[in-house]
Amino acid sequence: MRLRELERQKTEIENVGIIALVRDMDILPDELTAYIQAFKAQTGGGAAILPTEPAEIENIENDKEDANEEKE
């Protein structure tokens, strides 16, 4: 029972950290969705640390746009 409570607390702390990171990025929900999708496409969907620097985010967005243009 104690282990479950600790796991719940750990998950809650991780979620608070994720929410704080997203809020710091100051982007709209649709932009966040596109950002996550572009990141998954670039990394093959694997778990990794999301870039938080504006230049890194812009590179991912540009890569996604380039990939969409190639598909057309």
SVG drawing of the C-alpha trace seen along z (x, -y; Angstrom):
<svg xmlns="http://www.w3.org/2000/svg" viewBox="-5 -32 23 34">
<polyline fill="none" stroke="black" stroke-width="0.4" points="0.0,0.0 2.8,-2.4 4.5,-1.7 1.3,-2.7 1.1,-6.0 4.8,-6.8 4.2,-5.9 1.1,-8.2 3.1,-11.0 6.0,-10.5 3.5,-10.7 1.9,-13.8 5.3,-15.5 6.3,-14.5 3.0,-15.9 3.5,-19.2 6.9,-19.5 5.5,-18.8 2.7,-21.3 5.3,-23.9 7.5,-23.3 4.5,-23.6 3.4,-26.8 6.9,-28.3 6.8,-27.6 3.8,-30.0 2.2,-28.4 -1.4,-27.6 -2.9,-24.1 -2.9,-23.6 0.7,-24.6 1.6,-22.2 -0.1,-19.4 1.7,-20.2 5.0,-20.4 4.5,-17.0 3.5,-15.4 6.6,-16.9 8.8,-15.7 7.4,-12.2 7.9,-12.2 11.5,-13.3 12.4,-10.8 10.4,-7.9 7.9,-8.2 10.5,-7.2 10.8,-8.7 13.3,-11.5 13.7,-14.9 11.7,-17.6 13.8,-20.5 12.8,-23.8 15.0,-26.3 13.0,-28.4 15.6,-27.6 15.2,-23.9 11.4,-24.2 11.5,-26.2 13.8,-23.6 11.2,-20.9 8.4,-22.9 10.4,-23.6 11.2,-19.9 7.6,-19.1 6.6,-21.6 9.3,-20.3 8.1,-16.7 4.5,-17.8 5.6,-19.5 7.5,-16.4 4.4,-14.3 2.4,-16.6"/>
</svg>
